[in-house]
Amino acid sequence: MTPRALLVTTNGAGMGHLARMTAVALAGIRTGTIEPTIMTLSVATPLAANMGVPVEYCPSSARRWQPYWAWDAYFRDRLAAILTHGHIDVVMFDGVMPYDGLLAAMGQFPDVKFAWCRRGFWRSDAKVTRRALDRSRYFDAVIEPGDLAGDDHGPTSGMDAQTTAPVSLLSEVSVMTRRDAREQLGLDTDARLLFFSFGSGLSGDSKALLQEVRDAASANGWQVVATRPWRAEHEVAGVIYIDRVFPLVRFIHAFDAVVTSAGYNSVHEYVAASVPTLVVANSTLVTDDQSARANGVSQLGLALAAGSVDDVSSPLTMLLNGWQPPHKPGACDGSAEIAAALAGLATTSTRRESNRLGRKLRLLAATGPWLIGPARRLLGKVSRAIPVAHVSVTGDVSALADNSPNTAIEHIADLDPSGGYGHARRELAARVYPSRL
């Protein structure tokens, strides 16, 4: 019997976590190694739902539909419902910090295997690094996808983990020809087009960078294309905007060059596709050492690199003058390796170290409103939930696109024909939002 795998992703700064697990899910379906379901905290869920993989949305703590001290217990209960009624054999978490709620669920399901997909190139100066990596010991397995940037000398490099080839959706989707991609995106079939892709949206330095790229490109006879930002005020005049599509890598050959951040997802799509690319290190991220990744792909002759948005001018000029990567990247087909590893883990006898996170969540539930909340307010930290006026219990993931901030979404994927899962989820929603259903 094919093992059932739940692939859990954090919300993250962009779509890297969700893209990686979508690649693993598609590889598992293609090879018949796992029956995947994705549970994601990313608001990009509607885009991933179009890929033919069962996807369910779970709100992150950042949505603030629950108080600070209550979210992990909610997440634990969401996991418990899907593990029980989805008959899950193995769980993979892709994110930087394994949540308390995730670890608490481990104690409730000793027969379910838990793996952590932990990408490398961590910053050694990140405050969260030691605490996050210490949680590796609670998993049955840690899997580290490879990186085109080469050897990693960061905090994860000496830790025990199963390594695979790099992971990219390139290995699991059909990439369009230049003409077909441009026609479908509504772009000029003859123009020289530079694609600007910088994280999850335009803010701060990334907007200033786009303006610099636009000016330099225009002076050299190029047009700049970018994905339409979530907010209209972040748009830059003179830039051609396209609607958000997932996965964008299917359209990669529409572009003659790319300027992007040095995140894992960007490098393993644009650089992996051998499109002339300038990667710009984003130094504001908590754990991702984009400077090291940018330097790595540059030294290997796979891309141009800038250490920051202030160092773009020279490599950007090279890119616009027709620079081509002198070397070709290796295969980025680690998604099938990870799917196979999950299938093997599901049937392997392991003995993971126990944790006490369940006890911590019970303590938070008892003291949160009276102790944790007031203490955090004294420190200037947000603890309270936003006022939730309405709760939408729905199987339609597109409801995420237009809902107001004070409308909580309880998305229920169609995972259990008997109806038991839907019933369990509605009971959970009634406990979390007792007066709003």
C-alpha positions as CSV (number, residue, x, y, z in Angstrom):
1,M,0.0,0.0,0.0
2,T,1.4,3.4,-1.0
3,P,2.2,5.5,2.1
4,R,0.2,8.6,2.7
5,A,2.4,11.6,3.3
6,L,1.4,15.0,4.7
7,L,3.7,17.8,3.5
8,V,3.5,20.8,5.9
9,T,4.9,24.2,5.0
10,T,5.4,27.4,6.9
11,N,4.2,30.7,5.5
12,G,7.8,32.0,5.0
13,A,8.8,35.2,3.2
14,G,8.1,33.9,-0.3
15,M,7.0,30.7,-1.9
16,G,10.1,28.6,-1.5
17,H,8.7,26.2,1.1
18,L,5.5,25.7,-0.8
19,A,7.3,25.3,-4.1
20,R,9.6,22.6,-2.7
21,M,6.9,20.6,-1.2
22,T,4.8,20.9,-4.3
23,A,7.7,19.5,-6.3
24,V,8.0,16.6,-3.8
25,A,4.3,15.9,-4.0
26,L,4.3,15.9,-7.8
27,A,7.3,13.6,-7.8
28,G,5.6,11.3,-5.4
29,I,2.6,11.1,-7.6
30,R,4.7,10.7,-10.8
31,T,6.7,7.8,-9.3
32,G,4.0,6.3,-7.3
33,T,6.0,6.4,-4.1
34,I,3.7,8.4,-1.9
35,E,0.1,9.7,-1.8
36,P,0.7,13.3,-0.9
37,T,-1.4,16.0,0.7
38,I,-0.1,19.5,1.3
39,M,-1.0,21.5,4.4
40,T,0.3,25.0,4.1
41,L,0.3,28.2,6.1
42,S,0.9,30.2,2.9
43,V,-1.7,32.5,1.6
44,A,-0.5,31.4,-1.9
45,T,-2.6,28.2,-1.3
46,P,-5.0,28.9,-4.2
47,L,-2.0,29.0,-6.7
48,A,-0.7,25.6,-5.5
49,A,-4.2,24.1,-5.5
50,N,-4.1,24.2,-9.3
51,M,-1.2,21.7,-9.5
52,G,-3.3,18.6,-9.0
53,V,-2.3,17.9,-5.4
54,P,-4.7,18.0,-2.5
55,V,-3.9,21.2,-0.6
56,E,-5.4,22.6,2.6
57,Y,-4.8,26.0,4.1
58,C,-4.1,26.6,7.7
59,P,-3.8,30.2,9.0
60,S,-0.4,31.1,10.4
61,S,-0.1,32.9,13.7
62,A,0.6,36.1,11.7
63,R,-3.1,36.2,10.7
64,R,-3.8,36.8,14.4
65,W,-7.2,35.0,14.3
66,Q,-6.1,33.4,17.6
67,P,-4.2,34.9,20.5
68,Y,-0.4,34.4,20.6
69,W,-0.6,31.8,23.3
70,A,-3.4,29.8,21.6
71,W,-2.1,29.3,18.1
72,D,0.2,26.4,18.6
73,A,-2.6,24.4,20.3
74,Y,-4.8,25.2,17.4
75,F,-2.1,24.1,15.0
76,R,-1.7,20.9,17.0
77,D,-5.4,20.1,16.8
78,R,-5.5,20.8,13.0
79,L,-2.6,18.3,12.6
80,A,-4.3,15.8,14.8
81,A,-7.5,15.9,12.7
82,I,-5.8,15.5,9.4
83,L,-3.5,12.8,10.7
84,T,-6.4,10.8,12.1
85,H,-8.9,11.1,9.3
86,G,-6.4,11.3,6.5
87,H,-4.7,8.1,7.8
88,I,-1.3,9.7,7.4
89,D,1.8,7.5,7.6
90,V,4.5,10.1,7.4
91,V,4.7,13.9,7.9
92,M,7.3,16.2,6.4
93,F,7.7,19.8,7.7
94,D,9.4,22.3,5.5
95,G,10.3,25.5,7.4
96,V,12.9,27.1,9.6
97,M,11.4,26.7,13.1
98,P,9.5,23.5,13.8
99,Y,6.5,24.8,15.7
100,D,5.6,23.9,19.2
101,G,2.2,22.6,17.9
102,L,4.0,20.3,15.4
103,L,6.2,18.8,18.1
104,A,3.2,18.5,20.5
105,A,1.4,16.4,17.8
106,M,4.3,14.0,17.6
107,G,3.6,12.8,21.2
108,Q,0.0,12.1,20.2
109,F,0.9,10.0,17.1
110,P,3.9,7.7,18.0
111,D,3.2,5.5,15.0
112,V,3.4,8.3,12.5
113,K,6.9,9.2,11.2
114,F,8.0,12.9,11.2
115,A,10.7,14.3,9.0
116,W,12.1,17.8,8.7
117,C,13.1,19.2,5.2
118,R,15.8,21.6,6.4
119,R,17.5,23.5,3.6
120,G,21.1,24.6,4.2
121,F,22.9,27.9,4.1
122,W,21.8,29.2,7.5
123,R,23.2,32.4,8.9
124,S,25.4,31.7,11.9
125,D,24.5,35.0,13.5
126,A,20.8,34.4,13.6
127,K,19.4,34.4,17.1
128,V,16.9,31.6,16.3
129,T,19.5,29.3,14.9
130,R,20.6,27.3,17.9
131,R,17.0,26.9,19.3
132,A,15.7,25.8,15.9
133,L,18.4,23.4,15.1
134,D,18.2,21.8,18.6
135,R,14.8,20.6,17.5
136,S,16.3,18.3,14.9
137,R,16.6,15.6,17.6
138,Y,12.8,15.2,17.9
139,F,12.4,14.1,14.3
140,D,12.6,10.6,12.9
141,A,14.7,12.0,10.0
142,V,16.2,15.3,8.7
143,I,16.5,15.7,5.0
144,E,18.6,18.4,3.5
145,P,18.1,19.2,-0.2
146,G,21.3,20.1,-2.0
147,D,22.1,23.6,-3.2
148,L,23.5,24.8,-6.6
149,A,25.7,27.2,-4.6
150,G,27.9,24.2,-3.6
151,D,29.3,23.3,-0.2
152,D,27.7,24.9,2.8
153,H,29.9,25.9,5.7
154,G,27.1,27.3,7.9
155,P,25.6,26.0,11.1
156,T,23.8,23.0,9.5
157,S,26.9,21.7,7.7
158,G,28.2,19.5,10.5
159,M,24.8,18.1,11.5
160,D,23.5,14.6,10.8
161,A,21.1,14.8,7.8
162,Q,20.2,12.8,4.7
163,T,21.2,14.9,1.7
164,T,19.7,14.8,-1.7
165,A,20.1,16.6,-5.1
166,P,18.7,20.2,-5.2
167,V,15.0,20.5,-5.4
168,S,13.2,22.5,-8.2
169,L,9.8,22.4,-9.8
170,L,11.8,22.4,-13.1
171,S,12.0,18.6,-12.7
172,E,8.2,18.2,-12.3
173,V,6.6,20.6,-14.7
174,S,6.6,21.2,-18.5
175,V,8.4,24.4,-19.5
176,M,6.9,26.4,-22.4
177,T,8.8,27.6,-25.4
178,R,9.7,31.3,-25.6
179,R,7.0,32.2,-28.0
180,D,4.2,30.2,-26.2
181,A,5.2,31.6,-22.8
182,R,5.2,35.2,-24.1
183,E,1.9,34.8,-25.9
184,Q,0.2,33.3,-22.9
185,L,1.5,36.0,-20.6
186,G,0.6,38.7,-23.2
187,L,4.2,39.9,-23.7
188,D,5.9,41.3,-26.8
189,T,7.3,38.3,-28.7
190,D,10.2,40.4,-30.1
191,A,11.3,42.6,-27.2
192,R,14.2,42.0,-24.9
193,L,12.6,41.2,-21.6
194,L,14.2,41.3,-18.1
195,F,12.2,39.7,-15.3
196,F,12.4,41.2,-11.8
197,S,11.6,38.7,-9.0
198,F,12.5,39.8,-5.5
199,G,10.9,37.8,-2.6
200,S,7.3,38.0,-1.6
201,G,6.6,41.5,-2.8
202,L,7.9,45.0,-3.3
203,S,8.8,47.0,-0.1
204,G,11.7,49.1,1.0
205,D,14.9,48.5,-0.8
206,S,13.3,46.1,-3.3
207,K,11.1,48.8,-4.7
208,A,14.2,51.1,-5.0
209,L,16.0,48.3,-6.7
210,L,13.2,47.8,-9.2
211,Q,13.4,51.5,-10.1
212,E,17.2,51.2,-10.6
213,V,16.7,48.1,-12.8
214,R,14.0,49.8,-14.8
215,D,16.1,52.9,-15.5
216,A,19.2,50.8,-16.5
217,A,17.1,48.4,-18.7
218,S,15.3,51.3,-20.4
219,A,18.6,53.0,-21.3
220,N,19.8,49.7,-22.9
221,G,16.6,49.0,-24.9
222,W,15.2,46.4,-22.5
223,Q,11.7,46.1,-21.0
224,V,11.2,45.1,-17.4
225,V,8.5,42.6,-16.4
226,A,7.5,41.9,-12.8
227,T,4.7,40.0,-11.0
228,R,1.9,42.3,-10.0
229,P,2.4,43.2,-6.3
230,W,-0.4,42.6,-3.8
231,R,-0.8,46.4,-3.3
232,A,-1.2,48.8,-6.1
233,E,0.9,51.5,-4.4
234,H,3.9,49.2,-4.7
235,E,3.8,49.3,-8.5
236,V,6.6,51.2,-10.3
237,A,5.8,53.2,-13.5
238,G,7.3,51.9,-16.7
239,V,7.3,48.2,-15.5
240,I,5.1,45.6,-17.3
241,Y,3.1,43.7,-14.7
242,I,1.8,40.1,-15.1
243,D,-0.7,38.4,-13.0
244,R,0.6,35.9,-10.4
245,V,1.0,32.4,-11.8
246,F,2.2,29.2,-10.1
247,P,4.6,27.8,-10.9
248,L,6.2,30.7,-12.8
249,V,9.0,28.5,-13.8
250,R,6.8,27.1,-16.6
251,F,7.1,30.5,-18.3
252,I,10.8,31.0,-17.6
253,H,11.9,31.0,-21.2
254,A,9.7,34.1,-21.9
255,F,12.6,36.1,-20.4
256,D,16.0,36.9,-21.7
257,A,17.4,37.7,-18.2
258,V,16.4,37.7,-14.6
259,V,17.2,39.9,-11.6
260,T,16.1,38.1,-8.4
261,S,16.9,37.5,-4.7
262,A,19.4,34.8,-3.8
263,G,16.7,32.7,-2.1
264,Y,16.7,28.9,-2.5
265,N,13.6,28.9,-4.7
266,S,14.8,31.7,-7.0
267,V,18.2,30.1,-7.5
268,H,16.8,26.6,-8.1
269,E,14.4,27.9,-10.7
270,Y,15.9,30.8,-12.7
271,V,19.6,29.8,-12.3
272,A,18.8,26.1,-12.7
273,A,17.0,26.9,-16.0
274,S,20.3,28.5,-17.3
275,V,18.6,31.8,-17.9
276,P,21.2,34.7,-17.4
277,T,20.5,35.7,-13.9
278,L,21.7,38.3,-11.4
279,V,21.1,37.2,-7.9
280,V,21.0,39.9,-5.2
281,A,21.6,38.9,-1.6
282,N,18.8,40.0,0.8
283,S,20.5,40.5,4.2
284,T,17.3,41.2,6.1
285,L,16.2,37.6,6.4
286,V,16.4,35.9,9.7
287,T,18.2,32.6,8.9
288,D,18.8,32.3,5.1
289,D,22.4,33.2,4.3
290,Q,21.8,34.7,0.8
291,S,25.2,36.3,0.7
292,A,26.8,32.8,0.8
293,R,24.4,31.4,-1.8
294,A,25.0,34.4,-4.1
295,N,28.7,34.1,-3.8
296,G,28.5,30.3,-4.4
297,V,26.6,30.4,-7.6
298,S,28.8,33.3,-8.8
299,Q,32.1,31.5,-8.1
300,L,30.8,28.4,-9.9
301,G,30.0,30.5,-13.0
302,L,26.2,29.9,-12.8
303,A,25.0,33.5,-12.2
304,L,26.1,37.1,-11.6
305,A,25.9,38.2,-8.0
306,A,25.5,41.4,-5.9
307,G,26.1,41.4,-2.2
308,S,23.3,43.9,-1.6
309,V,21.0,46.2,-3.4
310,D,23.7,48.8,-3.2
311,D,26.1,46.7,-5.3
312,V,23.9,46.1,-8.3
313,S,25.2,48.6,-10.8
314,S,28.2,46.7,-12.2
315,P,26.7,43.2,-12.5
316,L,23.5,44.7,-13.9
317,T,25.4,46.4,-16.6
318,M,27.1,43.1,-17.5
319,L,23.7,41.3,-17.6
320,L,22.1,44.0,-19.9
321,N,25.2,43.8,-22.2
322,G,24.4,40.1,-22.9
323,W,26.3,38.2,-20.2
324,Q,25.8,34.4,-20.5
325,P,26.6,31.9,-17.7
326,P,29.9,30.1,-18.6
327,H,28.8,26.9,-16.9
328,K,25.7,24.8,-16.8
329,P,24.0,23.8,-13.5
330,G,23.7,20.2,-12.4
331,A,20.3,18.4,-12.2
332,C,17.8,19.7,-9.7
333,D,15.8,16.5,-9.3
334,G,16.0,15.9,-5.6
335,S,12.2,15.9,-5.2
336,A,11.9,12.3,-6.3
337,E,14.7,11.4,-3.9
338,I,12.8,13.0,-1.0
339,A,9.5,11.3,-2.0
340,A,11.3,7.9,-2.0
341,A,12.9,8.7,1.4
342,L,9.5,9.5,2.9
343,A,8.1,6.2,1.5
344,G,11.0,4.3,3.1
345,L,10.7,6.2,6.4
346,A,7.0,5.4,6.6
347,T,7.8,1.6,6.9
348,T,11.0,1.9,9.0
349,S,11.1,1.3,12.7
350,T,12.5,4.4,14.5
351,R,12.6,5.7,18.0
352,R,12.5,9.5,18.2
353,E,13.3,11.5,21.3
354,S,10.3,12.6,23.2
355,N,9.5,16.3,23.9
356,R,7.5,18.1,26.4
357,L,5.7,20.6,24.2
358,G,2.3,19.2,24.9
359,R,2.8,20.2,28.6
360,K,3.9,23.7,27.5
361,L,0.8,24.2,25.4
362,R,-1.4,23.2,28.3
363,L,0.4,25.7,30.5
364,L,-0.1,28.4,27.9
365,A,-3.8,27.7,27.7
366,A,-4.1,28.0,31.4
367,T,-2.0,31.1,31.9
368,G,-2.1,32.9,28.6
369,P,-5.0,35.4,29.1
370,W,-3.9,36.2,32.7
371,L,-0.1,36.1,32.6
372,I,1.4,35.7,29.1
373,G,-0.7,38.3,27.4
374,P,-0.1,41.1,30.0
375,A,3.6,40.3,30.2
376,R,4.0,40.5,26.4
377,R,2.1,43.8,26.3
378,L,4.5,45.3,28.8
379,L,7.3,44.3,26.4
380,G,5.5,46.0,23.5
381,K,4.7,42.7,21.8
382,V,1.3,41.9,20.2
383,S,-0.6,39.0,21.8
384,R,-4.2,39.6,21.3
385,A,-6.2,38.3,18.4
386,I,-7.9,40.7,16.0
387,P,-11.7,40.9,16.3
388,V,-13.1,38.1,14.2
389,A,-16.6,39.1,13.0
390,H,-17.2,36.1,10.8
391,V,-15.9,32.6,10.2
392,S,-16.1,31.0,6.8
393,V,-16.0,27.2,6.9
394,T,-15.4,26.2,3.3
395,G,-13.9,23.7,0.9
396,D,-13.3,26.5,-1.7
397,V,-9.7,27.6,-1.3
398,S,-10.3,30.5,-3.6
399,A,-12.1,32.1,-0.7
400,L,-8.7,33.2,0.6
401,A,-8.2,35.6,-2.2
402,D,-10.8,38.3,-1.2
403,N,-11.6,37.7,2.4
404,S,-11.4,40.6,4.8
405,P,-8.9,40.5,7.7
406,N,-11.6,40.0,10.3
407,T,-13.1,37.0,8.5
408,A,-11.4,33.8,9.6
409,I,-11.1,31.0,7.0
410,E,-11.5,27.4,8.1
411,H,-10.6,25.6,4.9
412,I,-11.5,22.0,4.8
413,A,-10.0,19.9,2.0
414,D,-11.9,16.9,0.6
415,L,-9.8,14.2,2.3
416,D,-12.3,11.8,3.8
417,P,-15.3,10.6,1.8
418,S,-17.0,9.4,5.1
419,G,-17.3,12.9,6.3
420,G,-15.5,12.3,9.6
421,Y,-12.8,14.8,8.8
422,G,-15.2,17.6,8.0
423,H,-17.1,16.8,11.2
424,A,-14.0,16.9,13.3
425,R,-12.9,20.2,11.7
426,R,-16.2,21.9,12.4
427,E,-16.1,20.8,16.0
428,L,-12.6,22.4,16.2
429,A,-13.9,25.6,14.6
430,A,-16.7,25.7,17.1
431,R,-14.2,25.5,20.0
432,V,-11.9,28.2,18.6
433,Y,-14.6,30.6,17.5
434,P,-17.6,29.7,19.8
435,S,-19.7,32.8,19.1
436,R,-18.9,33.5,15.5
437,L,-20.2,30.4,13.6
